[in-house]
């Protein structure tokens, strides 16, 4: 449906360009702009649909809410001296409060940042949210700057490896300050891929705010990553509204946004998972992180897997993935003490991941 709609717009733009005897380059630019604008509009629609699905997927085990909060000002201001320059950037965050723990007192909090260069927190994570809330965790999942589903402006506010980490902290602080059930002394963070990068930087830069963290298949070294990814991927970083330069042109900026260059800051418990068959965050990138932490004499835990599933190996609904998630949950429980750490993973007769 989306591709058909875009095709109609493209044909309309072509006809208009031809009728007006427009320069071919100008016509191409107009088509690309229409295509991009329509893409953002459809992403907003997809986000609204997914928001409804959250209630269906986890509403029986959690109270689902979505709040609008704010983080630091934009990294890049279109007009740095303009009237609204320097205002805090507003963004949404999901909040999942477990049902059935009324007599358990204060509950631990988990910050769960999503992955993707321009991703968002979708029901892809529904089974993981179910597994966590049934243990008694409150979850806050920030739709940090650069997330998809909120229009072009939010998309172009991206600050990968930068202020998005502060957005995650803002969501953490908001939940601690405003949720009456959160225990401020039992706050952890976990994420996969890009969310793993945010986990690493959160532990490195804000150790007093988190008791522990899990980083799954984490993006670790953007310099190395740019070397093995395609130009289409590199273009996301080289966009004029983001870094506006390649890693070769601005090596220092890419290093600044890479956790591997800040491993000396680790002071809190950390668990890392990676997979030698990862087709996205190649093992060599996470291996560099593990080597750097080891060389820095840091105390951390890690496991290198050799199982099917690639980048999603421990997030699938398979026996191997359930086994790895049990290890993740055991690690978190060691430091966060959820009221019901015992959990049975699998598929129920209704077809859902069992709590």
Secondary structure, 3 states (H helix, E strand, C coil): CHHHHHHHHHHHHHHHHHHCCCCHHHHHHHHHHHHHHHHHHHHHHHHHHHHHHHHHHHCCCEEEEEEEEEECCCCCCCCCCCCCCCCCEEEEEEEEEECCCCCCCCEEEEECCCCCCCCCCCHHHHHHHHHHHCCCCEEEEECCCCCCCCHHHHHCCCCCCCCHHHHHHHHHHHHHHHCCCEEEEEEEEEEECHHHHHHHHHHHHCHHHCCEEEEECCCCCHHHHHHHCCHHHHHHHHCCCCCCCCCCCCHHHHHHCCHHHHHHHCCCEEEEEEECCCCCCCHHHHHHHHHHHHHCCCCCEEEEECCCCHHHCCCCCCHHHHHHHHHHHHHHHHHHCCCCCCCCCCECCCCCECC
